[in-house]
Amino acid sequence: PYKLDDIYAGRYFDVGRNDGDEIKKIMEYRGRLFVFKTRNTYVYNVRHQLERHYVGIGAAHKHSVFDPDRDHP
């Protein structure tokens, strides 16, 4: 609190560089990072390496993505 965010060079990475999509939702599921954009979905492993890129499959809204661990009783 009351402190500016520190951004370090090794603590970020680009997702879908130059695809022109807006990130709709980012979530973790079973040890993978899922990044849902308007027209693309990216799946990264724990080392931030791209495992899968689904072209043409995205999310129109952040609430259109279902989180089975959190949203299911």
DRENKOLNU-759431 format. One line per field, with one value per atom (N, C-alpha, C): residue number from 1; residue in one letter; atom name; z, x, y. Coordinates in nm, 2 decimals, padded with zeros to 4 digits. Each point is the difference from the previous one (the first is absolute). Last residue first. Layout:
// DRENKOLNU-759431
k <- NUM; ...
r <- A; ...
a <- CA; ...
zz <- Z; ...
xx <- X; ...
yy <- Y; ...
END
This chain:
// DRENKOLNU-759431
k <- 73; 73; 73; 72; 72; 72; 71; 71; 71; 70; 70; 70; 69; 69; 69; 68; 68; 68; 67; 67; 67; 66; 66; 66; 65; 65; 65; 64; 64; 64; 63; 63; 63; 62; 62; 62; 61; 61; 61; 60; 60; 60; 59; 59; 59; 58; 58; 58; 57; 57; 57; 56; 56; 56; 55; 55; 55; 54; 54; 54; 53; 53; 53; 52; 52; 52; 51; 51; 51; 50; 50; 50; 49; 49; 49; 48; 48; 48; 47; 47; 47; 46; 46; 46; 45; 45; 45; 44; 44; 44; 43; 43; 43; 42; 42; 42; 41; 41; 41; 40; 40; 40; 39; 39; 39; 38; 38; 38; 37; 37; 37; 36; 36; 36; 35; 35; 35; 34; 34; 34; 33; 33; 33; 32; 32; 32; 31; 31; 31; 30; 30; 30; 29; 29; 29; 28; 28; 28; 27; 27; 27; 26; 26; 26; 25; 25; 25; 24; 24; 24; 23; 23; 23; 22; 22; 22; 21; 21; 21; 20; 20; 20; 19; 19; 19; 18; 18; 18; 17; 17; 17; 16; 16; 16; 15; 15; 15; 14; 14; 14; 13; 13; 13; 12; 12; 12; 11; 11; 11; 10; 10; 10; 9; 9; 9; 8; 8; 8; 7; 7; 7; 6; 6; 6; 5; 5; 5; 4; 4; 4; 3; 3; 3; 2; 2; 2; 1; 1; 1
r <- P; P; P; H; H; H; D; D; D; R; R; R; D; D; D; P; P; P; D; D; D; F; F; F; V; V; V; S; S; S; H; H; H; K; K; K; H; H; H; A; A; A; A; A; A; G; G; G; I; I; I; G; G; G; V; V; V; Y; Y; Y; H; H; H; R; R; R; E; E; E; L; L; L; Q; Q; Q; H; H; H; R; R; R; V; V; V; N; N; N; Y; Y; Y; V; V; V; Y; Y; Y; T; T; T; N; N; N; R; R; R; T; T; T; K; K; K; F; F; F; V; V; V; F; F; F; L; L; L; R; R; R; G; G; G; R; R; R; Y; Y; Y; E; E; E; M; M; M; I; I; I; K; K; K; K; K; K; I; I; I; E; E; E; D; D; D; G; G; G; D; D; D; N; N; N; R; R; R; G; G; G; V; V; V; D; D; D; F; F; F; Y; Y; Y; R; R; R; G; G; G; A; A; A; Y; Y; Y; I; I; I; D; D; D; D; D; D; L; L; L; K; K; K; Y; Y; Y; P; P; P
a <- N; CA; C; N; CA; C; N; CA; C; N; CA; C; N; CA; C; N; CA; C; N; CA; C; N; CA; C; N; CA; C; N; CA; C; N; CA; C; N; CA; C; N; CA; C; N; CA; C; N; CA; C; N; CA; C; N; CA; C; N; CA; C; N; CA; C; N; CA; C; N; CA; C; N; CA; C; N; CA; C; N; CA; C; N; CA; C; N; CA; C; N; CA; C; N; CA; C; N; CA; C; N; CA; C; N; CA; C; N; CA; C; N; CA; C; N; CA; C; N; CA; C; N; CA; C; N; CA; C; N; CA; C; N; CA; C; N; CA; C; N; CA; C; N; CA; C; N; CA; C; N; CA; C; N; CA; C; N; CA; C; N; CA; C; N; CA; C; N; CA; C; N; CA; C; N; CA; C; N; CA; C; N; CA; C; N; CA; C; N; CA; C; N; CA; C; N; CA; C; N; CA; C; N; CA; C; N; CA; C; N; CA; C; N; CA; C; N; CA; C; N; CA; C; N; CA; C; N; CA; C; N; CA; C; N; CA; C; N; CA; C; N; CA; C; N; CA; C; N; CA; C; N; CA; C
zz <- -00.75; 00.14; 00.04; -00.41; 00.02; 00.15; -00.19; -00.03; 00.02; 00.07; 00.08; -00.02; -00.24; 00.14; 00.09; -00.48; 00.06; 00.15; -00.34; 00.08; 00.08; -00.48; 00.12; 00.07; -00.36; 00.03; 00.14; -00.19; -00.09; 00.02; 00.21; 00.07; -00.09; -00.15; 00.10; 00.07; -00.52; 00.13; 00.11; -00.45; -00.03; 00.13; -00.15; 00.09; -00.03; -00.31; 00.10; 00.09; -00.46; 00.12; 00.11; -00.43; -00.03; 00.12; 00.01; -00.08; -00.03; 00.39; -00.07; -00.08; 00.24; -00.05; -00.09; 00.40; -00.10; -00.04; 00.29; -00.03; -00.12; 00.19; -00.06; -00.03; 00.42; -00.14; -00.06; 00.47; -00.10; -00.14; 00.39; -00.04; -00.10; 00.17; 00.11; -00.03; -00.41; 00.11; 00.11; -00.38; 00.04; 00.11; -00.42; 00.12; 00.03; -00.29; 00.02; 00.13; -00.40; 00.14; 00.01; -00.34; 00.03; 00.14; -00.19; -00.10; 00.01; 00.35; -00.08; -00.10; 00.41; -00.07; -00.09; 00.45; -00.10; -00.06; 00.27; -00.04; -00.11; 00.41; -00.12; -00.02; 00.27; -00.01; -00.13; 00.33; -00.13; 00.01; 00.34; -00.02; -00.13; 00.13; 00.00; -00.04; -00.06; 00.01; -00.01; 00.04; 00.01; 00.02; -00.27; 00.12; 00.00; -00.25; 00.03; 00.12; -00.40; 00.13; 00.00; -00.35; 00.07; 00.13; -00.37; 00.10; 00.07; -00.51; 00.14; 00.09; -00.51; 00.08; 00.14; -00.39; 00.00; 00.09; -00.11; -00.05; 00.00; 00.15; -00.13; -00.06; 00.40; -00.05; -00.14; 00.38; -00.13; -00.05; 00.46; -00.04; -00.14; 00.33; -00.10; -00.04; 00.49; -00.14; -00.08; 00.52; -00.09; -00.13; 00.38; 00.06; -00.09; -00.05; -00.01; 00.05; 00.02; -00.14; -00.01; 00.38; -00.03; -00.14; 00.31; -00.12; -00.03; 00.44; -00.06; -00.11; 00.22; -00.04; -00.05; 00.37; -00.14; -00.03; 00.47; -00.07; -00.14; 00.37; 00.00; -00.07; 00.14; 00.00; 00.00
xx <- -01.97; -00.01; 00.07; 00.13; -00.07; -00.01; 00.25; -00.14; -00.09; 00.49; -00.06; -00.15; 00.27; 00.04; -00.07; -00.06; -00.06; 00.04; -00.06; 00.10; -00.05; -00.14; -00.05; 00.13; -00.13; 00.10; -00.04; -00.23; -00.03; 00.10; 00.02; -00.10; -00.04; 00.29; 00.07; -00.09; -00.08; -00.01; 00.06; 00.02; -00.05; -00.01; 00.35; -00.11; -00.05; 00.26; 00.03; -00.12; 00.23; -00.08; 00.04; 00.21; -00.14; -00.09; 00.48; -00.04; -00.15; 00.34; -00.12; -00.04; 00.46; -00.06; -00.12; 00.36; -00.10; -00.05; 00.38; -00.03; -00.10; 00.39; -00.13; -00.02; 00.28; 00.02; -00.13; 00.12; -00.04; 00.03; 00.05; 00.12; -00.03; -00.34; 00.05; 00.13; -00.33; 00.04; 00.06; -00.38; 00.14; 00.02; -00.38; 00.03; 00.15; -00.40; 00.14; 00.01; -00.39; 00.02; 00.15; -00.32; 00.10; 00.01; -00.29; 00.00; 00.11; -00.09; -00.12; -00.01; 00.30; -00.02; -00.12; 00.24; -00.11; -00.01; 00.36; -00.02; -00.10; 00.20; -00.08; -00.03; 00.37; -00.05; -00.08; 00.12; 00.02; -00.06; -00.03; 00.14; 00.03; -00.46; 00.09; 00.14; -00.25; -00.08; 00.10; -00.05; 00.08; -00.09; -00.08; -00.03; 00.10; -00.18; 00.12; -00.03; -00.30; 00.02; 00.13; -00.10; -00.13; 00.01; 00.34; -00.01; -00.13; 00.08; -00.01; -00.01; 00.23; -00.11; 00.01; 00.32; -00.10; -00.12; 00.45; -00.13; -00.11; 00.49; -00.05; -00.12; 00.21; 00.06; -00.05; -00.12; -00.06; 00.05; 00.15; -00.10; -00.06; 00.48; -00.11; -00.08; 00.25; 00.03; -00.12; 00.27; -00.11; 00.03; 00.31; -00.12; -00.12; 00.49; -00.02; -00.14; 00.14; 00.02; -00.03; -00.24; 00.13; 00.01; -00.32; 00.00; 00.15; -00.32; 00.13; -00.01; -00.37; 00.04; 00.14; -00.14; -00.02; 00.04; -00.20; 00.13; -00.03; -00.32; 00.06; 00.14; -00.16; -00.08; 00.09
yy <- -02.61; -00.03; -00.13; 00.35; -00.12; -00.04; 00.38; 00.02; -00.12; 00.01; 00.10; 00.01; -00.32; -00.01; 00.10; -00.01; -00.11; -00.01; 00.42; -00.05; -00.12; 00.27; -00.07; -00.05; 00.42; -00.11; -00.06; 00.38; -00.12; -00.11; 00.44; -00.09; -00.12; 00.36; -00.08; -00.10; 00.13; 00.07; -00.09; -00.13; 00.13; 00.08; -00.40; 00.03; 00.14; -00.41; 00.10; 00.02; -00.26; -00.04; 00.10; 00.02; 00.00; -00.04; -00.18; 00.11; -00.01; -00.19; -00.03; 00.12; -00.21; 00.12; -00.03; -00.24; -00.01; 00.14; -00.06; -00.14; -00.01; 00.38; -00.02; -00.15; 00.20; -00.04; -00.03; 00.13; 00.10; -00.03; -00.29; 00.07; 00.12; -00.30; 00.07; 00.08; -00.09; -00.08; 00.09; 00.14; 00.01; -00.10; 00.14; -00.08; -00.01; 00.32; -00.04; -00.08; 00.19; -00.05; -00.05; 00.37; -00.10; -00.04; 00.35; -00.10; -00.11; 00.33; 00.01; -00.11; -00.12; 00.13; -00.01; -00.28; 00.01; 00.14; -00.34; 00.14; 00.00; -00.36; 00.02; 00.15; -00.34; 00.13; 00.01; -00.44; 00.07; 00.13; -00.35; 00.03; 00.07; -00.12; -00.12; 00.04; 00.41; -00.12; -00.12; 00.59; -00.12; -00.12; 00.50; -00.09; -00.11; 00.50; -00.08; -00.09; 00.31; -00.06; -00.08; 00.31; 00.00; -00.06; 00.27; -00.11; 00.01; 00.17; 00.05; -00.12; 00.02; -00.03; 00.06; 00.01; 00.10; -00.03; -00.22; -00.06; 00.10; 00.04; 00.05; -00.07; -00.26; 00.13; 00.03; -00.33; 00.02; 00.13; -00.01; -00.10; 00.04; 00.12; 00.04; -00.12; 00.09; -00.06; 00.05; 00.09; 00.01; -00.06; 00.06; -00.05; 00.02; 00.13; -00.14; -00.05; 00.47; -00.05; -00.15; 00.30; -00.04; -00.07; 00.36; -00.08; -00.04; 00.21; -00.03; -00.10; 00.37; -00.13; -00.01; 00.37; -00.03; -00.14; 00.16; -00.01; -00.03; 00.02; 00.13; -00.01; -00.47; 00.12; 00.13
END
